[in-house]
Amino acid sequence: MQKEQVIVNLKHIATLMELKGENSFKIRAFHNACRALESETENLKTIVDENRLTNIKGIGEGIAKKIAEMVLHDKSTWLEDLQNEIPEDLVKMLEIPGLGAKKVRTIHKELGITTLEELKLACVDNKIESLPKFGAKVQQNILTGIETLKKHAGRYLFSFAHAESQKIIQYMRECECISKLEIAGSLRRRKEVTKDIDMLVVASDAETVMQHFVSYPEVEKIIGHGPKKSSIQLRKGLQVDLRVVEEHQFAFALMYFTGSKEHNTQMRSIAKKHGLKLNEYGLFDENDKSAVCESEEQVFSALGLQYVIPELRENLGEIELAQEKKLPKLVSQGDLKGIFHMHTQYSDGKNTVREMAEAAQEMGYQYIGITDHSQSLTIANGMKPQAVKDQFAEIDAVNKELKDFRIFKGVESDILADGGLDYDDELLSQFDFIIGSIHGNFKMSEAEMTKRVIKAIENPYLTMIGHPTGRLLLKREPYAINMQEIIHAAVENNVVIEINAHPFRLDLDWRWGKLAAEKNLLTSINPDSHIAEGFHDIYYGVGIARKAWFESERVVNTWETDDIAKFFAKNK
């Protein structure tokens, strides 16, 4: 078992222990072990083989044995026992906002509830509100949460689906008869959530490919097994579809199965105007003879179109611009010079200021912006004014020691209920830049929330808006806010609206990209990381930025250090 799966299992064990009501110190030990493994760079199998797990700070003898079993035997007896003991839906209940392990235990113990459907019926019958420390408001929130879970059932985060796709690609490449292999579908278009993984291959022996595919070790169920198409369901629930196509069909099939459906409809219409027929098999003339196209670029060219990258294929004006050869050159990950929005030990982050800086420098960045939480967010150990001053001093010290690298002094300030920021003007003026974010009072009306955020935008000390809709993908819906007005206000006040690259956020929503482009909105692709390894989430944010039509010029963290410093100074 690989380290990533070991960490997932340890976290799941901790969750099940919470539901069981185990000692909090034991539960914390599993979380500590997860963090220790996340920071460990040496090969886990080597560490286990050499019996050195307990040398890692945070891993005791008992947990070391459980890790060793997973690594050496690809299973966890402890996890299996807990799963047999705890009803599966109790874990799902933890995804409902406001329902922690303690409340779920109460529901299970007092009412004997073991499924989401039973929980819903108990809410409808007003049985939940009568439980100690619940009430009518909690009951209503549970009902809303259940509906959200149902709405998103069978959908998966891009980050999860992407990781699974990379594993199965690696496995499929072991099949020597495959000459071409590509991911298609919404995953290739970099949508924030997806239902499945679509794969296309060209192979000299389709039967061998299909047998290899359905023999993938992570298969839970074979949904279909045919000569040209097969489908499997992975143990983690995700469905994977594989199609084998002929070499001369590959470019057309890749375009077709990448989608979107709306984009394909427009492409077929363009082909029809040229007297041609476009489908997954080819681009056919009136004599049913297909054009020869070895790549998608050649298919677009055959229709007189500029190539449209997969991220833009959503029928939001990309084809019209492709006809005019006016599609923009979009930002790429290699364009980024630095990163903002990160948390250290001064609030709820794991790493020190120096560790975050060194990690970014190792990744080739020229600067970072530290943004620990402000004082109102006590649950995240928000910084009191003295802590801010202490952090400033530490940043100054590290900046003196690092060569060709700069740490900017920032803060993620809570946008208070009245739209104010979280410190007085004297302290606010000392930061290089300020991100303003909403972390509470989510249930305002759209008009109230919009007014609240616009007031923050108009504050002369604000530099960026963080996670502008507050959504948590598949978990929490966006709060009510008029994003059109927010974008207008941001442009008028020269305020950046971030693209939060955390896999659960990916917010700004890419669907606002065309308006953002029309208004020349600035963004910053920010990891919102609480651990140095979280910097790698930038990859997900870049995908959303490209999907939202952002060129590098409008992404402020593609700017050189001196340019971003001037921008911060000018906007204060």
Stockholm file with secondary structure:
# STOCKHOLM 1.0

chainA/1-572         MQKEQVIVNLKHIATLMELKGENSFKIRAFHNACRALESETENLKTIVDENRLTNIKGIGEGIAKKIAEMVLHDKSTWLEDLQNEIPEDLVKMLEIPGLGAKKVRTIHKELGITTLEELKLACVDNKIESLPKFGAKVQQNILTGIETLKKHAGRYLFSFAHAESQKIIQYMRECECISKLEIAGSLRRRKEVTKDIDMLVVASDAETVMQHFVSYPEVEKIIGHGPKKSSIQLRKGLQVDLRVVEEHQFAFALMYFTGSKEHNTQMRSIAKKHGLKLNEYGLFDENDKSAVCESEEQVFSALGLQYVIPELRENLGEIELAQEKKLPKLVSQGDLKGIFHMHTQYSDGKNTVREMAEAAQEMGYQYIGITDHSQSLTIANGMKPQAVKDQFAEIDAVNKELKDFRIFKGVESDILADGGLDYDDELLSQFDFIIGSIHGNFKMSEAEMTKRVIKAIENPYLTMIGHPTGRLLLKREPYAINMQEIIHAAVENNVVIEINAHPFRLDLDWRWGKLAAEKNLLTSINPDSHIAEGFHDIYYGVGIARKAWFESERVVNTWETDDIAKFFAKNK
#=GR chainA/1-572 SS CCHHHHHHHHHHHHHHHHHHTCCHHHHHHHHHHHHHHHHCCSCHHHHHHTTCGGGSTTCCHHHHHHHHHHHHHSCCHHHHHHHHHSCHHHHHHTTSTTCCHHHHHHHHHHHCCCSHHHHHHHHHTTCSTTSTTCHHHHHHHHHHHHHHHHHTTTCEEHHHHHHHHHHHHHHHTTCTTEEEEEEEHHHHTTCSEESEEEEEEEESCHHHHHHHHHTCTTEEEEEEECSSEEEEEETTSCEEEEEECCGGGHHHHHHHHHCCHHHHHHHHHHHHHTTCEEETTEEECTTSCBCCCSSHHHHHHHTTCCCCCGGGCSSSSHHHHHHTTCCCCCCCGGGCCEEECBCCTTTTCSSCHHHHHHHHHHTTCSEEEEEEEBTTCGGGTCBCHHHHHHHHHHHHHHHHHSSSCEEEEEEEEECCTTSCCSSCHHHHTTSSEEEEECCSCTTCCHHHHHHHHHHHHTSTTCCEECSTTCCBTTTBCCCSCCHHHHHHHHHHTTCEECEECSTTTCBSCGGGHHHHHHHTCCBCEECCBSSGGGGGGHHHHHHHHHHTTCCGGGBGGGSCHHHHHHHHHHTC
#=GC SS_cons         CCHHHHHHHHHHHHHHHHHHTCCHHHHHHHHHHHHHHHHCCSCHHHHHHTTCGGGSTTCCHHHHHHHHHHHHHSCCHHHHHHHHHSCHHHHHHTTSTTCCHHHHHHHHHHHCCCSHHHHHHHHHTTCSTTSTTCHHHHHHHHHHHHHHHHHTTTCEEHHHHHHHHHHHHHHHTTCTTEEEEEEEHHHHTTCSEESEEEEEEEESCHHHHHHHHHTCTTEEEEEEECSSEEEEEETTSCEEEEEECCGGGHHHHHHHHHCCHHHHHHHHHHHHHTTCEEETTEEECTTSCBCCCSSHHHHHHHTTCCCCCGGGCSSSSHHHHHHTTCCCCCCCGGGCCEEECBCCTTTTCSSCHHHHHHHHHHTTCSEEEEEEEBTTCGGGTCBCHHHHHHHHHHHHHHHHHSSSCEEEEEEEEECCTTSCCSSCHHHHTTSSEEEEECCSCTTCCHHHHHHHHHHHHTSTTCCEECSTTCCBTTTBCCCSCCHHHHHHHHHHTTCEECEECSTTTCBSCGGGHHHHHHHTCCBCEECCBSSGGGGGGHHHHHHHHHHTTCCGGGBGGGSCHHHHHHHHHHTC
//
